Amino acid sequence: MDILDRFLKYIKIPTNSNSKSETTPSTDTQWNLAKELVHELQELHMDEVCIDKNCYVYAFLKGVENVPKIGFIAHMDTSEAVTDINVNPQIIRNYDGKNIQLNEREILDTNIYPDLKKHIGKTLITTDGNTLLGADDKAGIAEIMNMLTIIKNNNIEHGDIYVAFTPDEEIGSGARYFDFSKFKADFAYTVDGSSLGEICYENFNASTIKTHIKGISAHLGTAKNILVNSQLIANEIINLIPKEYPETTEGYEGYYHIDSIHGNVLHTEMQLYIRDFEKEGFEKRKENLKSIINKLNKKYNDCIEIEIIDTYYNMKNIIEKCPQIIDKAKEAMNKLNIEPITYEIRGGTDGARLAQKGLPCPNLGTGGHNFHGIYEYICLEDMEKVTEILIEIVKSNCK
């Protein structure tokens, strides 16, 4: 099975996660992909293949001794932002650099997505404009599986290799139940980035803020000085937050994000995100939000409850203590005439959370673009190159 067939098989298996679920995995559909991967790993005669009660898949490949143990990680779930049910991929061979008609309504426009033109003459895999594609992160899974197949079939020398496929990364839970007794790597790479050549080891510090706002109901005809509309209080919170949003920021700029609002007069729930690369700025944003809530609680008689949950932190300080991990990836890319691209991740990965638990774990690009939406696409030749990068990293680890 080549990497294209493998990728197409994986994206046909729905695995949207669900942030409102209280189970792990958050959706039962993720078990279907997990079981398929266990089957394929067993067919490869990997060692210690298993799936645990939380839908984490682990496998191990014994190698030469006295070299560092290396790991590779990808996640099975897809973003809940857009459905991945009935993914109907389009395969465009020898891409001509023009706009791509996804369906009657939707166009993959080169003016909006200029990176498309970097793939002229290559094979692109797109959506049909109705679902996401699932390259985030089924491309990473396909690339890791393809790497293992090539290593096994060609008897390529390697040290101990650990692989793990996690559930629920898209909702921030991918590392929650990660079992280090089954994954004994000294360092690892998440294969979960975008463009070919990416090596990312800086990411946001992140918090999720849940607010519960209580109102007071009254007959609308006699509501003066009695009715308190919880929805309008939510609106006041929004108006007091600095206008630093994902859609107005870039690079190292942090932001506030209004994720969701649900409510009525009596009760409104609002979820917000805070993101900042620097710890000082991160804490200031949390304090600013607390100050806003305190101000409104004085005005409305303590009607707002707030819960701040730190979800992940910047892994930069941890990765910088072991620069050889980044060097190995750069050397592998240079050997393949691929330009390494290092930049900040305006988001988080399983690797960011695992780094906080002691496993240095930078992120590598998969070749995918426009994740979490109907305009998602990936270049087949870039996927093949990522596989080569992973193999070169494994080989260099033996030197």
C-alpha positions, 0 to 999 in steps of 0.5 A: 500500500503506497502513501496515497492509498493509505492516506485516502483510507484514513480520511474516509474514517470519520474521527471528528472530536467533540469538545462537549464530551466528557469521555475519552475518546470524545467520540466513538468513531475514533476507535474505528481508526485506532483499530485499523492502525493496530491491525496495520502495525501488527501486519508490519510485525511491530513489537508491543502493539496495543490500544489502551482503554482511552483509545491511545495506540502504541507500538515499538520497533526494537533497534540497535543499542546504545543510541537514543530512543526516538519517537513519532506521534500523530493524532487520529481525531479531526477538528470539530469545526467542520464535519469529516463525514463522507469525505470525498477527496479530489485528486488533481494530478499535474496541477496547472496553478489555476483556481480549483473548483471544489464544487458548484459554490466553492473555489480554492482560489490562488489569490487567497491561497497563493501557496497553491502555486508552489505545487505546479506540476504536482499532485494535490488532494483537496476536499469537494467543498463540503467537508474538511479533508483530514490531513490534520493529522491523518497525513502525519499518521500516513507518513509515520506508517509509510516510514515504518513500512519502508524501514522494515521492508528495506532493513534500514538500520535504526535504534529503538523507535516508538510510535503513538497515535493519540485521540482528541488532540484537537480539543486539547486532550491528546496528551492527557492520558499518554502512557509513558510506560508504553512510550519510552523514547528519549525524545520525539517528534509530532508529525502534525504541522503544515508546510514541508520543511517546518520545524516548530518548537515555539507555541502559545501559552494557552488558557480556556476561560469558562464564564457562567452569568446569572440574570434575573427574569421579570415580566417584560411589562414591569421589568424596569429596575428588576430584569437583568439580562445575562446575555447583555452582561456577556456583551459587556464583557466582550466590549471590555476585552481589548480588541486583540483577536485571532483575526487581527493578530499575527506572528508573536502577537497574542490574543483573546478569542470569543469561542462560544456564547449560549444563553437566555435572560436567566443564564448565559455561558461564554467560553473564551481563549487566551493565547500569548507566547510570553509567560508575562503577557499570558499572565497579564491577559488572565489578570486583565480578564479577572479585573473585567469580571470583578468590575462587572460583579460589583455592578451586577451583584456577583452574577458572574462565575469564572473558571480559568483552565491552563491548557498548554504552555510554550515548549520553547524553554524545554526544547532549547535545552536539547538543541540536537533534536532540532539539529537532527531534523535540519540535517535530514532536510538539508540532506534531501535539499529541503529548506528547513523552516523554523517559526512559531506555532500559533496554536498548540500540539500534543508535543507542547503538552508532552514537553511539560511532562518531560518529553522534548517533542518539536513539531514537523510539517506534514505537507498539508495546508488550510487545516480545519476547513473546506479549503484544506489540501495536501500535496502528495509529493510533499507527503512522500518527502516528509516520509524521507525526512523521518527516515533520515532522522532515524538513520542519523540517530544511529550515527 
